């Protein structure tokens, strides 16, 4: 069964938080390079504006990539082995298989037309180079735009060194109100953010020009200086810059002057902070990716900073542009972030004062408590908030895990943290990463204990979901043996539960039934009720359906759904509805099965649960097929087929009853439609984006793709510069699609250019255009 790869969302580029100033030449040059190179690296000193330029460039070429433009932020990634998983996460792949992450990425990207933006690669340069070398040959429609303080040094790489902004002439005041120099325009734009009404005048132009020259035109340095206008005049800023540069510029020939200048600017900004602000700056550098006020109060207060001072200190650092406030879409809490250069400066300071290990432990302890609290709260009405909060702290959780697993004496806490995130690994689409951390933690902390036994059954569950049943069995058997030797009835119940799930996945339905019934009896005797208990019900319900007892499956499902509703649980309830849909479909009640499946799908959409979505889209296909709606079944099968690569696995790890039902649905639809009509409907489903597939499954109206604005009529010849480029490429024999790829434009745009050229010249065929271009060349020669 085949289908074309579905178009993805437009990507994940963030909206510009501040105005983009200048860089027209660099944007144009970068776009030209990207039209001929498949890997373009923007290099330059920290603070020169590589990321902003990359984002502006990526936004400008977005229409040329039908599968989107995807940003992968790497500055917070410490474990280089997670690079491929991080890229997969950014583009929406939720891998549940045991395949290497690189293999999953190659399979997913192979047929896409997509731009990948790898931001801040310098600390992972060799790994990023290797990734590019593997992906680009395997995915002809893929292009990579990277930012790094140095080149990736891989074959085929094109490099654009991003220079500082052009320096103004302090002795040459511009006429009128227009300021042509980009550095001064940037200073003025940022100055107005802290001092409304600020204007560049003939009186202050020279001072501003000298400030920008002292800062070597570095955008970060200019923005830091402009932020000081809240407290200082331009003349005072210039005076202090002069003093700091003389103090800090060293004689070392090993350090580039611009690096020294940036260091001086950041140091100067540091010295303008109060002593407590300086201390908070250093302490806050332990955070990765961002943090909120609660986190900074818990981690950074004490030993000189009172908790009730924290809000004022954070506000002060925001005012000084040391902390950047982030847009927050996951809740009411504002979040803050240290720019990468500022964060590294803070880390150096923290090491110099000797308190880095203390702050790292505080950071780890805070996120361990957050994870354990989330695990406790998961089975309850605040579940969506717990999911959003945890997802927001993903980079910090990684940092805390990395610290615990690389620091002597901390491995046990790393094991606790990896196990506490069970709800997140399983419920929010990070099964493969969860296993990565648990495998590492179990290796580092091999001493038998309750914590290890808990981590074993949790990792066994994740491993079983991936389909690696032998490894899962070995882990759960070790857990079970420990629990029996220690008389740990609760741990034993979990071990038997996972053993039952493994039996279900392996197709041993009678054994699965016996183990799962034993599990539920044990949990009831212990008074345990949580999402894992509901997963046991789910497994038992599916086993009952495939053993030919749908009535029992419905009774179990209604009971488990009531348990979820009593506690306000939503994610596991969605899976209960999924199971009830299967049971009702099995006993022939298509209307009820359809209602259950759609209600479940609406919930999995809220949780961004790709696995649940894939299962439910396919379940709705089965329902449609059984109800005689062959075309709808085929469309939904196509949509599900394109969704499975996002989770990297076979439905229910290839469970034979499930695969048989899937094939039965396809055969029903083929008989109803005929092979040709079935394939057409299947391709239509495969062409739906992820969101459009959900909308179709729910009988909502999918949002149409935005159409290009109608091209305006243009004057007759001579051709514009762009039209001349297009005409030359037509003469070289390139198709419209090839022209679009070469110029990094949308195919529709290329088609429009060709049509306008033919109309403008009065031609009706491309052959006439080729003859005309050849004649023009000969005339010029």
C-alpha positions in Angstrom: 0.0 0.0 0.0 1.5 3.3 -1.0 0.8 7.0 -0.5 2.5 10.3 -1.0 4.0 12.0 2.0 1.5 14.5 3.4 2.3 18.2 3.5 3.2 19.2 7.1 2.4 22.3 8.9 4.3 25.4 7.8 6.9 24.8 10.6 7.7 26.2 14.0 9.4 29.5 13.4 8.8 31.9 16.3 7.3 35.3 15.7 9.9 38.1 15.8 9.8 39.6 19.3 11.6 42.8 18.2 11.9 44.6 14.9 14.5 43.3 12.4 16.8 46.1 11.4 19.0 46.2 8.3 20.9 43.2 6.9 19.4 43.5 3.5 22.6 42.6 1.8 23.2 39.6 4.0 19.6 38.3 3.6 20.0 38.6 -0.2 23.4 36.9 -0.3 22.2 34.1 2.0 19.1 33.5 -0.1 21.3 33.3 -3.2 23.6 30.8 -1.5 20.7 28.7 -0.2 19.4 28.5 -3.8 22.5 26.6 -4.9 23.7 24.9 -1.7 21.9 22.3 0.4 23.9 23.2 3.6 24.5 26.8 4.4 26.2 27.8 7.7 26.0 31.3 9.0 29.2 31.9 11.1 30.3 34.7 13.2 31.2 35.8 16.7 28.7 35.4 19.5 26.3 38.4 19.5 26.6 39.2 15.8 23.0 38.3 15.0 23.4 34.9 13.3 20.1 33.5 14.8 18.1 36.6 13.9 19.4 36.5 10.3 18.7 32.8 10.0 15.1 33.2 11.2 14.5 36.2 8.9 16.0 34.2 6.0 14.0 31.1 6.8 10.7 33.1 7.1 11.5 34.6 3.7 11.8 31.3 1.9 9.1 29.4 3.8 6.8 29.2 0.8 9.4 27.3 -1.2 9.3 24.3 1.2 6.0 22.5 1.0 6.8 20.5 4.2 7.7 23.5 6.2 10.6 25.3 7.8 11.6 23.8 11.2 13.8 25.4 13.9 15.9 23.2 16.1 17.4 25.1 19.0 20.6 23.4 20.2 22.1 25.8 22.7 20.5 24.0 25.7 21.4 20.5 24.4 24.2 19.0 26.5 24.0 15.3 25.6 25.3 15.1 22.1 23.7 11.7 21.8 20.3 13.3 21.8 20.9 15.4 18.7 19.0 13.2 16.4 16.1 12.8 18.9 16.0 16.6 19.4 15.8 17.2 15.6 13.1 14.5 15.4 11.2 16.2 18.2 11.4 19.6 16.6 9.9 18.3 13.3 7.1 16.3 15.0 8.5 12.7 15.0 7.5 10.8 18.1 9.7 7.7 17.7 8.5 4.6 19.6 10.6 2.0 17.7 14.0 0.6 18.6 15.5 1.8 15.4 18.4 4.3 15.7 17.1 7.9 15.8 19.1 8.7 12.7 17.4 5.9 10.8 14.0 7.2 11.9 14.9 10.7 10.7 16.1 9.5 7.4 12.9 7.6 6.8 10.8 10.5 7.8 12.6 13.2 5.8 13.3 11.1 2.7 10.5 12.4 0.6 10.0 15.8 2.1 10.7 19.3 0.7 11.8 20.9 4.0 14.2 23.4 5.4 15.9 22.5 8.7 17.3 25.4 10.8 20.0 24.1 13.2 20.7 27.0 15.6 23.8 27.3 17.8 25.8 24.3 16.5 29.2 25.2 17.8 29.3 22.9 20.7 28.0 20.0 18.6 29.7 21.0 15.3 31.2 17.5 14.5 27.9 15.8 15.4 25.9 18.3 13.3 28.3 17.8 10.4 27.8 14.0 10.6 24.0 14.4 10.8 24.0 16.7 7.7 26.3 14.2 5.8 23.8 11.4 6.5 20.5 13.3 5.9 21.3 15.3 2.8 22.1 12.4 0.4 19.1 10.4 1.6 16.6 13.3 1.4 16.9 15.2 -1.9 14.3 17.8 -1.0 16.0 18.7 2.3 18.1 21.8 2.9 19.9 22.7 6.1 20.5 26.2 7.4 22.9 26.2 10.4 24.3 28.9 12.7 27.6 28.3 14.4 30.5 30.3 15.7 32.6 28.2 13.4 32.0 26.1 10.2 30.8 22.6 10.5 33.5 21.5 8.0 31.5 19.0 6.0 31.6 18.4 2.2 29.1 20.6 0.3 28.8 23.2 3.0 28.6 26.8 2.0 29.6 29.4 4.5 28.4 32.9 5.0 30.4 34.9 7.6 28.0 37.3 9.2 29.8 40.6 9.8 29.1 43.2 12.4 26.8 46.0 11.2 28.5 48.8 9.1 30.2 51.4 11.3 28.9 55.0 11.1 31.1 58.0 10.5 30.9 60.1 13.8 31.9 63.3 11.9 29.3 63.0 9.2 25.8 63.9 10.3 23.0 62.7 7.9 20.6 65.2 6.4 16.9 65.0 7.4 15.3 62.5 9.6 16.4 59.4 7.7 19.2 57.5 9.4 20.9 55.3 6.9 23.4 53.5 9.1 22.1 50.2 10.4 24.0 50.2 13.7 22.5 53.6 14.7 19.1 52.6 13.5 19.3 49.5 15.7 20.4 51.6 18.7 17.5 54.0 18.1 15.0 51.2 17.8 16.0 49.5 21.0 16.4 52.8 22.8 12.8 53.7 22.1 11.8 50.4 23.8 13.1 51.7 27.1 12.9 55.5 26.5 9.8 56.2 24.4 10.2 59.3 22.2 13.9 58.8 21.7 15.2 60.2 18.4 18.4 60.5 16.6 19.3 64.2 16.2 22.1 66.3 14.9 23.2 66.9 18.5 23.4 63.2 19.6 24.4 61.5 16.3 28.1 61.9 16.9 27.9 60.3 20.3 25.7 57.5 19.1 28.1 56.9 16.2 31.1 56.7 18.6 29.2 54.2 20.8 28.5 52.0 17.8 32.1 52.2 16.7 33.4 51.3 20.1 31.1 48.3 20.1 32.4 47.2 16.6 28.9 47.2 15.3 27.9 44.0 17.2 24.1 43.9 17.5 24.1 42.3 20.9 26.5 44.9 22.3 24.5 47.7 20.7 21.3 46.4 22.2 22.8 46.1 25.7 24.1 49.7 25.4 20.8 51.0 24.3 19.1 49.4 27.2 21.3 51.5 29.6 19.4 54.7 28.4 16.9 54.0 31.1 19.5 55.2 33.6 22.3 56.9 31.6 22.7 59.5 28.9 24.4 58.6 25.7 27.5 60.6 26.8 27.7 58.7 30.1 27.4 55.4 28.2 30.2 56.4 25.8 32.4 57.5 28.8 32.0 54.2 30.5 32.6 52.2 27.4 35.9 54.0 26.9 37.0 53.1 30.4 35.9 49.5 30.3 37.6 48.8 27.0 40.9 50.1 28.2 40.6 48.0 31.3 39.5 44.8 29.6 41.3 44.7 26.2 44.1 42.2 26.7 47.3 41.7 24.7 46.5 38.1 23.9 46.9 37.4 20.2 44.9 34.1 20.6 41.6 36.0 21.1 40.0 37.9 18.2 39.5 41.6 18.9 35.8 41.3 18.4 35.6 38.5 21.0 37.5 40.8 23.4 35.1 43.6 22.6 32.0 41.5 23.2 33.5 40.3 26.4 34.2 43.9 27.4 30.6 44.9 26.6 29.1 42.0 28.6 31.5 42.7 31.5 30.5 46.3 31.4 26.8 45.4 31.5 27.6 43.1 34.4 29.4 45.9 36.3 26.4 48.2 35.8 24.2 45.7 37.7 24.0 45.9 41.5 25.9 43.3 43.5 22.8 41.3 44.0 21.8 41.4 40.4 25.3 40.2 39.5 24.9 37.3 41.9 21.5 36.4 40.4 22.9 36.6 36.9 25.6 34.1 37.8 23.2 31.8 39.6 20.5 31.9 36.9 23.0 30.6 34.4 22.3 27.0 35.6 19.0 27.1 33.9 18.7 25.7 30.4 16.1 27.0 27.9 14.3 29.3 30.3 12.7 29.5 33.7 9.8 31.1 35.6 9.8 33.1 38.8 9.0 30.1 41.0 12.0 28.3 39.7 14.4 31.2 40.1 13.1 31.8 43.6 13.6 28.2 44.6 17.0 27.7 43.0 18.7 31.1 43.3 17.6 32.5 46.7 19.4 32.1 49.9 23.1 32.7 50.8 22.9 36.4 50.2 19.6 36.8 48.3 16.4 36.8 50.2 13.4 35.2 48.5 11.3 38.4 48.8 14.0 40.3 46.9 13.8 38.0 43.9 11.0 39.7 42.0 12.8 43.1 42.1 16.1 41.6 41.0 14.5 39.7 38.1 12.7 42.9 37.0 16.0 44.7 37.2 17.8 42.2 35.0 14.9 42.3 32.5 15.2 46.1 32.4 18.9 45.8 31.7 18.3 43.3 28.9 20.2 40.6 30.8 17.1 38.5 31.1 14.8 38.2 28.1 11.1 37.7 28.8 9.7 34.9 26.6 6.2 34.6 25.2 4.4 32.0 27.2 1.7 29.9 25.6 1.4 27.2 28.1 0.1 29.0 31.1 -0.2 32.3 33.1 3.4 32.3 34.3 5.9 34.6 32.5 9.2 32.9 31.6 12.7 34.3 31.3 15.8 33.4 29.5 19.4 34.3 29.4 20.7 34.9 25.9 23.4 32.3 25.1 26.3 34.7 25.3 25.0 36.2 28.6 24.4 32.7 30.0 28.0 31.6 29.3 29.3 34.7 30.9 27.2 33.9 34.0 28.5 30.3 34.1 32.1 31.6 34.0 31.3 33.9 36.9 29.7 31.1 38.9 32.7 28.8 38.4 35.0 31.7 39.4 33.2 32.2 42.8 33.2 28.4 43.4 29.4 27.8 43.8 28.5 26.1 40.6 28.2 22.6 42.2 25.8 23.9 44.9 23.6 25.7 42.3 23.6 22.6 40.0 22.3 20.5 42.9 19.7 23.1 43.8 18.6 23.1 40.1 18.4 19.3 40.0 16.5 19.1 43.3 14.0 21.6 42.1 13.3 19.7 38.9 13.3 16.4 40.7 10.5 17.8 43.0 8.7 19.2 40.0 8.8 15.8 38.2 7.7 13.9 41.3 4.9 16.4 41.9 3.8 16.0 38.2 3.8 12.2 38.6 1.5 12.6 41.7 -0.8 15.1 40.0 -1.0 13.4 36.6 -4.0 11.3 37.5 -6.3 14.2 38.2 -8.1 17.3 36.8 -5.0 19.4 36.3 -3.5 16.9 33.9 -3.3 19.2 30.9 -1.6 21.9 33.0 0.9 19.2 34.3 1.7 18.2 30.7 2.2 21.8 29.5 4.3 22.7 32.5 6.6 19.7 32.1 6.9 20.2 28.3 8.0 23.8 29.0 10.8 22.5 31.3 12.1 19.8 28.9 15.5 21.5 28.5 15.9 22.0 32.3 14.9 18.4 33.0 17.6 17.2 30.5 20.2 19.4 32.2 19.2 18.0 35.6 19.4 14.4 34.3 22.8 15.1 32.7 24.2 16.6 35.9 23.0 13.6 38.0 24.3 11.0 35.6 27.8 12.6 35.2 28.5 13.8 38.7 30.0 11.4 41.3 27.5 10.4 43.9 24.4 11.7 42.2 23.4 8.7 40.0 20.6 7.6 42.4 18.9 11.0 42.1 19.2 10.7 38.4 17.4 7.3 38.5 14.7 8.9 40.7 14.2 11.7 38.2 14.2 9.5 35.1 11.6 7.3 36.8 9.5 10.2 38.1 9.0 11.4 34.5 7.2 8.2 33.5 4.0 10.1 33.0 5.7 12.5 30.7 7.7 9.9 28.7 4.6 7.8 28.0 1.8 10.4 28.0 3.4 13.2 26.1 5.1 11.3 23.3 8.7 10.8 24.5 9.0 7.1 24.9 12.3 6.7 23.1 13.9 9.6 25.1 12.6 8.2 28.4 14.2 4.8 27.6 17.5 6.6 26.8 17.7 8.2 30.2 16.4 5.2 32.1 18.9 2.9 30.3 21.7 5.3 31.3 20.5 5.7 34.9 20.0 1.9 35.4 23.6 1.4 34.2 25.0 4.0 36.5 23.0 3.0 39.6 23.1 -0.8 39.6 22.6 -1.4 43.4 19.3 -3.2 44.1 16.8 -0.9 45.7 13.1 0.1 45.5 14.1 3.0 43.2 15.9 0.7 40.9 13.0 -1.8 40.8 10.5 1.0 40.0 12.8 2.3 37.2 13.0 -1.3 35.9 9.3 -1.8 35.5 8.8 1.7 34.0 11.6 1.2 31.5 10.2 -2.3 30.7 6.9 -0.6 29.8 8.5 2.0 27.6 10.6 -0.8 26.0 7.6 -2.9 25.3 5.8 0.0 23.7 8.8 0.3 21.4 8.4 -3.4 20.5 11.6 -4.7 22.1 9.9 -7.4 24.0 12.9 -9.5 25.0 14.6 -6.5 26.7 11.4 -5.5 28.3 10.9 -9.1 29.7 14.4 -9.2 31.1 13.9 -5.9 33.0 10.5 -6.7 34.4 11.7 -10.1 35.5 14.5 -8.5 37.5 12.0 -6.1 39.1 9.7 -9.0 39.9 12.4 -11.1 41.5 13.5 -8.2 43.7 9.9 -7.4 44.8 9.2 -11.0 45.7 12.5 -11.2 47.7 11.7 -8.1 49.6 7.9 -8.7 50.0 7.2 -5.4 48.1 3.6 -6.1 47.1 3.1 -2.7 45.3 6.2 -3.1 43.2 5.2 -6.7 42.5 1.8 -5.6 41.2 3.4 -3.2 38.8 5.8 -5.9 37.6 2.9 -8.3 36.9 1.0 -5.6 35.1 3.9 -4.9 32.7 4.4 -8.6 32.2 0.7 -8.9 31.2 1.1 -6.0 28.7 4.1 -7.8 27.2 2.0 -11.0 26.9 -0.7 -8.9 25.1 1.8 -7.4 22.7 3.4 -10.8 22.0 0.0 -12.3 21.1 -0.4 -14.7 24.1 -3.9 -13.6 24.9 -4.8 -16.2 27.5 -1.6 -15.5 29.5 -2.2 -11.8 29.1 -5.7 -12.1 30.5 -4.6 -14.1 33.5 -1.8 -11.7 34.4 -3.9 -8.6 33.9 -6.7 -9.9 36.0 -4.2 -10.8 38.8 -2.8 -7.3 38.5 -6.1 -5.5 38.8 -7.0 -7.6 41.9 -3.7 -6.7 43.5 -4.1 -3.0 42.8 -7.6 -3.1 44.2 -6.4 -4.8 47.4 -3.6 -2.2 47.7 -5.9 0.7 47.1 -3.9 1.8 44.1 -5.5 3.8 41.3 -3.6 5.7 38.7 -2.9 5.9 35.0 -1.0 2.6 35.0 -4.0 0.8 36.5 -6.2 2.2 33.7 -3.6 1.0 31.2 -4.0 -2.5 32.6 -7.8 -2.1 32.0 -7.0 -1.0 28.5 -4.9 -4.1 27.8 -7.5 -6.4 29.3 -10.3 -4.8 27.2 -8.4 -5.2 24.0 -7.6 -8.8 24.9 -11.3 -9.5 25.6 -12.2 -8.0 22.2 -9.8 -10.1 20.3 -10.8 -13.2 22.3 -14.4 -12.7 21.0 -15.9 -11.3 24.2 -16.9 -7.7 23.3 -19.7 -7.6 25.9 -17.2 -8.1 28.7 -14.9 -5.5 27.1 -17.7 -2.9 27.2 -18.4 -3.7 30.9 -14.7 -3.3 31.8 -14.4 -0.1 29.7 -17.5 1.6 31.3 -16.1 0.8 34.7 -12.7 2.1 34.0 -14.1 5.2 32.3 -16.1 5.9 35.4 -13.0 5.7 37.5 -11.2 8.2 35.3 -14.2 10.6 35.4 -14.4 10.4 39.2 -10.9 11.7 39.4 -10.9 14.1 36.5 -8.4 12.1 34.6 -8.5 12.9 30.8 -5.5 11.2 29.0 -6.2 7.7 30.2 -10.0 8.3 29.8 -9.3 9.0 26.1 -7.7 5.6 25.9 -10.7 4.0 27.6 -12.9 5.6 25.0 -10.5 4.2 22.4 -11.0 0.7 23.9 -14.7 1.2 24.1 -14.8 2.2 20.5 -13.0 -1.0 19.6 -15.4 -3.1 21.7 -18.5 -1.4 20.2 -17.1 -1.8 16.7 -16.5 -5.5 17.4 -20.1 -6.1 18.4 -21.5 -4.1 15.5 -22.6 -0.8 17.1 -21.0 1.5 14.6 -22.8 4.7 15.8 -21.6 4.3 19.4 -18.1 3.2 18.2 -17.9 6.4 16.1 -19.0 8.6 19.0 -16.4 7.1 21.4 -13.6 7.4 18.8 -14.3 11.0 18.0 -14.5 12.0 21.7 -11.2 10.3 22.3 -9.6 12.0 19.3 -10.6 15.4 20.6 -8.7 14.7 23.8 -5.6 13.3 22.3 -5.4 16.4 20.1 -5.3 18.5 23.3 -2.4 16.5 24.6 -0.6 16.4 21.2 -0.6 12.6 21.6 0.5 11.5 18.1 0.3 7.8 19.0 -3.3 8.1 20.2 -4.2 10.2 17.2 -2.8 7.6 14.7 -4.7 4.8 16.5 -8.0 6.8 16.5 -7.8 7.9 12.8 -7.3 4.3 11.9 -10.1 3.2 14.2 -12.4 5.6 12.5 -11.3 4.1 9.2 -12.3 0.6 10.4 -15.7 2.0 11.5 -16.3 3.7 8.2 -15.3 0.5 6.3 -17.6 -1.7 8.3 -20.4 0.9 7.8 -20.0 0.7 4.1 -18.4 4.1 3.7 -15.6 2.9 1.4 -14.3 6.2 0.3 -14.1 7.7 3.8 -12.4 4.5 5.0 -9.8 4.8 2.3 -9.1 8.4 3.0 -8.7 7.7 6.7 -6.4 4.8 6.0 -4.2 7.1 3.9 -4.2 9.7 6.6 -3.2 7.1 9.3 -0.6 5.7 7.0 1.1 9.1 6.9 0.8 9.6 10.6 2.5 6.3 11.7 6.0 7.6 10.8 5.5 10.4 13.3 5.5 7.8 16.1 8.1 5.6 14.4 6.3 2.3 14.8 3.8 -0.3 13.8 0.3 -0.2 15.2 0.4 -1.9 18.7 4.0 -3.0 17.8 2.6 -5.3 15.0 0.0 -7.1 17.1 -1.4 -9.8 14.8 -5.2 -9.2 15.6 -4.7 -5.5 15.0 -2.8 -6.0 11.7 -5.5 -8.5 10.6 -8.3 -5.9 11.3 -6.3 -3.2 9.4 -6.0 -5.5 6.4 -9.7 -6.4 6.6 -10.6 -2.7 6.5 -8.5 -2.2 3.4 -10.0 -5.2 1.7 -13.6 -4.0 2.4 -12.8 -0.5 1.0 -11.2 -2.0 -2.1 -14.2 -4.2 -2.8 -16.5 -1.3 -2.4 -14.6 1.2 -4.5 -12.4 -0.9 -6.8 -8.6 -0.6 -6.8 -8.3 2.6 -8.8 -10.8 4.6 -6.8 -9.4 3.1 -3.5 -5.8 4.3 -4.5 -7.1 7.7 -5.4 -8.9 8.1 -2.1 -6.0 6.7 -0.1 -3.6 9.2 -1.8 -6.1 12.0 -0.9 -5.9 11.0 2.8 -2.1 10.8 2.6 -2.0 14.3 1.2 -3.8 15.7 4.2 -1.6 17.5 6.8 -1.7 16.2 10.4 -4.2 18.8 11.4 -6.3 18.3 8.3 -6.4 14.6 8.9 -7.8 15.2 12.4 -10.4 17.7 11.1 -11.5 15.2 8.4 -11.7 12.4 10.9 -13.9 14.6 13.2 -16.0 15.7 10.2 -14.8 19.3 10.7 -14.0 21.4 7.7 -10.2 21.4 7.2 -8.7 24.8 6.7 -7.7 25.3 3.1 -4.1 26.0 2.4 -3.4 29.8 2.0 -3.3 30.8 -1.6 -0.7 33.0 -3.1 -1.8 36.5 -3.7 -2.6 37.1 -7.4 0.4 38.4 -9.3 0.1 41.9 -10.6 0.4 42.5 -14.3 3.8 43.7 -15.2 4.9 46.0 -18.0 6.2 44.6 -21.3 9.8 43.8 -21.9 12.5 44.3 -20.9 12.3 41.5 -18.3 12.9 42.1 -14.6 16.0 40.7 -13.1 14.1 37.8 -11.6 12.3 37.1 -14.9 15.7 37.1 -16.6 16.9 34.4 -14.1 13.8 32.3 -14.8 14.1 32.7 -18.5 17.8 31.6 -18.4 16.8 28.5 -16.4 14.0 27.6 -18.9 16.6 27.8 -21.6 18.7 25.3 -19.6 15.8 22.9 -19.8 14.7 23.1 -16.2 11.1 22.3 -15.3 9.0 24.6 -13.1 9.7 22.4 -10.1 13.5 22.5 -10.8 13.4 26.3 -11.2 11.6 26.6 -7.8 14.2 24.4 -6.1 17.1 26.3 -7.7 15.7 29.8 -6.7 14.3 28.7 -3.4 10.8 29.8 -4.3 7.4 28.1 -4.3 6.6 26.0 -7.4 3.5 28.1 -8.0 5.6 31.2 -8.0 7.9 29.7 -10.6 4.9 28.8 -12.7 3.6 32.3 -12.4 7.0 33.8 -13.5 7.1 31.6 -16.6 3.5 32.5 -17.5 4.1 36.2 -17.1 7.3 36.0 -19.2 5.4 34.2 -22.0 2.6 36.7 -21.9 4.9 39.7 -21.7 6.8 38.5 -24.8 3.8 37.4 -26.7 4.8 33.8 -26.8 2.7 30.6 -26.3 5.4 28.0 -25.8 8.6 27.6 -23.8 10.4 26.7 -27.1 9.7 30.3 -28.4 11.2 31.6 -25.2 14.4 29.5 -25.5 14.9 30.8 -29.1 14.3 34.4 -27.9 16.8 34.1 -25.0 19.4 32.6 -27.4 18.9 35.5 -29.8 19.3 38.0 -27.0 22.6 36.4 -26.0 23.9 36.6 -29.6 22.8 40.2 -29.9 24.7 41.1 -26.7 27.8 39.2 -28.0 
